[in-house]
């Protein structure tokens, strides 16, 4: 465990979407391993509040409010904070509906939010990433093309993106992705509680481990990808075995 901590001790970790959900858990784990945190969220007040909490706990953290898909804004932040040792992007949404059931604009938006947003972020981040650093994107698993069409295309495109970037940025930087299945996080804050519980029950029935995951369990995959220096171009699926039976 001491060697694991040493891998992140004093390193700068940028978490885009680090003020809630998976991103917040990644930040907590990285901070526990001695990393210096850069927390980015759209809401400056929230990001600053989260960073202050980390500082009060004895860590080093700064919070920034910006749209990470705005290349000029993200570059402006990085020019003052680089090099970044490890960057994590939680950017991407969810959607329901098949190729015929969902409207075209919704499908396009899902692909835009998954693939093109992260492509832009990666292009902006690349010059600011440190030697032997890493970039970790977020895909997803658990849906099917007939009920989550645009999201599935976007998730598969993230896998393609990390395979390409891993070669283009090697050997200086490693690039990977994490693909969680449905997990109760603030992403679903606008969904009624009974609907959340119904979704949880449905996934619990389908997942071989007979439960849904915890956000911290998903976050552990991001930490593994930061710490393991001999893995690149991979998408790590964190779904309790759901992909084995669907």
N, C-alpha and C positions, 0 to 999 in steps of 0.2 A: 504493500500500500504506500510505503514511503516513496518508491520509485514512481507510482502513479501520480502522487502529489507533485513530485519534482518536475514532471512533464509539463505542468501548468504553472508552477510557482513563478510569479513575477511576469508571466506572459500577459499580453493584452488580448482580451477576448471581446469581440464586437457581437452583440446579439440584436439583430433587427427583429423587432417584435418581442423585446425582452421584458416588457412591463406586465405581462400576464400569460397565463396558460403554459404551454410547453417552453416558451422562451424564458419565462420567469424561473421555471425549474432548472433549465440549463444554466442560467445565470447563477442561481443558488449553488448548484454543484460546482461550477467553475470557481466561484468565490471561495467555497470551502477548500478548494485545492490551491488557493493562493493566487488566483488570477486577478488581474486588473480589469475591471468591467467598463465597457462602453455600452450603455443601454439606449437603444433607439426605438422610439414609438411615435405615432402621429400626434399624440397628446403630450405636449411638453410638461405640463403640470404633473401628469401621472408618471412619466419617465423620471422626472426629477425627484418625485416622492419615493419611487422605488430605489433610485440610486442613493438617496439620503438614508433609507433603511439599511442598505448594505454598508454605508459608511459608519452608521451608528453601531453596527455589528462588528466593526473593526476592519472592514474591507476597504478596498479602493474602487470607487465607482463614480461614473458621471452619467447623467441622463440628458438625452437630446430629443427634441421634438421636431421631426421632419418626415416628409414622404420619401422613403428610401428609393422609390422609383424615379425620383427627380435627380438626375445625374449631377447637376450643378450643386444641389444642396448636399448630397452625399459626399461629393468630392471636396466641398468646402469643409465639411467635418473632418474628413480623413487627412486633409493637408495639415491640420493642426495636431492630429493624434497618431499618425502612422509612424512606424510600420505596425500593422495589425498582425498578430500571430495566428489567430483563429477567428474566422468570421462565420456567423450562423445566420441564415435567413429563414424566418418563419412565414414569409410572404406567400399568400395563396389562400383561396377560399374553398367553399364546398357548394355543390349544387345537386339538385335532384331532377330526374326526367331523362328519358331516352332521346335518341336522335330525332324521333318524330314527335314525341310528347312535349319536349321543352322547346321554347321559342328560340329562334336562331341567335338573337342578341344575347340570351342567357348563356348559350353554348360558347359563343365567341368570347364573352366576358370571362367565363371560367378558364378557358385556354389562355387568354391574355393575362389573367391574374396568376396563373401557375407558371407558364412557360416564358412568355415575353417579359413579364415583370422581373423574373429571376435572371433571365438572360441579360437584361439591362443592368441589374445589380452586379452580376458577375463581371461584366465588362468594366464597370466603374471601379469595382473593388480590386481587380487583378493587379494594377500597378502598385497598390498600397499594401499588399500582403507580404509578410516577411519571408525570408528564406526559411525553408522547412516548415512553413505554415500550412494552414488548411482552410478550405471553404466548404461549408456543409449546408446544403439546401434541404427543403422539406417537400416531399412528395406525399403520397397517401396510398392506402390499400383498403380493401374491403367492399368497394362498390363494384358494379358491373356496368358494361357499356349501355345496357338497356335501361338502367335506372340512375345513372350518373354520367351521362355521355361526355360532356365537356370536361368534367373533372378527371375522368379516366384518361382522356386524350392528354390533358395537361400533366397528369402524374406520369404517364409513360414518356412524355416529352422531357420531363425533368430527368428521368433515367438516361435518356439519350444525351441530354445536355451535360450531365456529369461525366459520362464516358468520353465525350469529346473534349471537355475542358481538362479532364485529367491528363490527357495526352498533350494538349496544347500548353499546359502550365507546368508539366513535368520537366525536370526533377525538382524545380523550386518550390512548388505548391501542390498539395494533394487536394482532390475534390471528390466529395461523396454526398450522399443524400440519406435521409431517414424517411421511412414511409410508415407512419402509424395508421392503425385503423381507427374507427370511431372511439373516442375517449371523451369523458365528460370534462370539458374545459370551458372557459368563458367565451369561446367561439360560439357557443350555443346559448348565450345569455338572453337572447330575444325569443327563445323557444319556450313555450309553456312547460312548467314542471311535469305535468302528467305525460306530455309528449316525450320529454327527456327520459322519464322512467320507462315508457313503452319502448323507446329505442334501446335503452340499456338492457331491458329484458330480452328483446329480440336478438341482440348481439350475444348476450350471455348464453342463450340457447344454441347459437351457431358456433361460437368459439370453442375449440376443443378443451381449453383450460376452464371453461364454464364460468368465466367472469370477464368483465371489461378491464382494461389496463388502467393504471394510475398515471397521471402526468409525469411523475418523477421516474417511473419505469421507462417511459419514452425518452425522457431527458438523458437517462444513463447511456442510451445509444449514441447521442451526440458527443458525450464526454469520451466514450470509447473511441470514436472516430478522431477526436482531437489527439488522444494519447497514443494511439497505435500508428507509428510512423511508416508502416509498410502496407497500408491499405489505401487504395485510390480507385476512383471510377466505379465505386460500388453503391448500390442502394440497399440499405439495411432495413428489412421489413420487421416492424414491431407490432404484431397482430395476434399474439396468443395462438398462432396456428390456423387462423381463419382462412388464409389463402390455401391451405392444404385441403380444405373441404368445400370450397366454393368455386 
